[in-house]
Amino acid sequence: MAHDPAEVLSPAQTLLIWALLAKQGFAAQNDLGITVDASDRADLERREFVSTLKREQNALWLRLEEAGWAWAEEHLTKALPPGQTVLHNLMVRLDAHIKAKGERLIDVIGTSPKAGPMDPELTGVVDA
C-alpha cells in the first residue's frame, strides 16, 4: 500500500502514533498511557501505520510500521493544540536536528529490542 504522508489522522490516532514513538515503536497497548479505541487502531492497521500482535495472555501489542514512522517524521513540525507549545518547540528542534544530520526519526529514537521478528513470544498478527 502506498503511503501518503499528507493523510489526515484523527487526534486520537495522532496521539497513538506519538505514544508508540515514545515507546520506540513497540509496546503493549495497556502500557501506552492512553485509551486506544479499536476503530482507531483498525484504521491505522488498514493504512499500514501500525500492526497489532498478540502476546502473552492475549495482551495486544502495537508495532509502529514504516508508514507510521514516515508519517511521524513528516508531521514533526505540524501545529499542536493550544497549551502544547513546549512539546511543539521540542519537536521542531528534533526535526531540525534530523534534517541537519541527514538522519531519519527512527535513527534518533531507535527501535525497541522487543520488536524483533524472531521474538518467540509473538504469535502473529491479530484481526482486531
N, C-alpha and C positions, 0 to 999 in steps of 0.2 A: 504494500500500500504506500502510495506517495505521501510524503509529509508536507503539509503546507504550514509553515511556521506562523502564518497570519491567522490560523484558525482561532476562533474566539472560544474561550473556555468560560464556564460559569465561575463565579467567585469561589464556590466550594471545590470545583475541580482544580482551579489555580492553587488554592491552599493545599490540596492533596499533593500536587506536584512539588510545591515548596517544602512540604513536610517530608516527602520522600527524599528530596535533595538533602535536607538536613540530616538524614539518616544514611547518607552515602548511597542512596538509590535502592535500598532493600531493607524492609522492616516488617514486623508483624503489624497488621492493621491496628490492633489494640495498643500498640506502642507509639503510634504517631502523635498522640496528644490532641487529636481532633476526631470529630464524628464523621465517619465515611458513609455516605448514602450508597446503597447498592446500585442505583441507577447511574450515579456519577461515576462510580468505579467501572461499571459495564460500558459506559460511553467512552471512557478513557482506554479501556481494553479494545473496543472496536476501532478506535483511532490508532491503536498500537503504541500508545504513550506509556501504558503500564501493562504488566501481566500479573495475574493472580495465581498464587501457588498454595497448595495445602501442605501443611507441615504437621508436626506432632499434634496429636489430639484435635485434628481437623482445624487448627488455627489458620486463618487466612494471612498470607504474607504477600506483600506487594513488591514488585520489582519495577523500577523506572527503566524503561526501554530507550533505545537510541532516539526515537522520535520525541520522547519526553525530555531527555537531556537536551536535545536540539531546541525544543520549544522553550525550555527554561533559559537557555543561552540567548535566544532571540528576544526574550522578554525581561532581561535583567534591568533595563533602563525604563521600562514602561511605568506609567504613573500608578501609584498605590493609593488606597483610600486615605482621606484626611486623618491625621494623627499617626501616620506611619512614615513621617519624614525621615526619621533616623534610619529605618530599615531601607528606605528608598536610596538615601545617600550612600549607605554601605554597599548596596547592590550596584550603584553607578560606579563606585570605586572598584569593585570586583570586575565589572565589565571593562573598565579602562585598563586594569592590570592584565586581564586575559588578552585583550587586543594588543597591548604593548609587547607582550611576551610571545604572541603568536600561539597561544595555548587554547585549549578547549576547557569549558567549565568542568567537565569530568576529570581533566588533568589536575585541576586545582582542588576540587572536592574529594576526588578519589572514589573508588567503589568499595562497597562492603566486602570483606573477605568471605562473609557468609553467603554471598550470592553466587558462588562458583557453580558452574554447570555440573560438577561432579559431586555436589553436596549430597551425601547419602540420605539425608532426611527429606529431600524433595520427592514428592510423589507424583508431580505432574501439574499441568495447568488445569484449573478448575473452571467450569462453566458456572459462573456465579449469577 
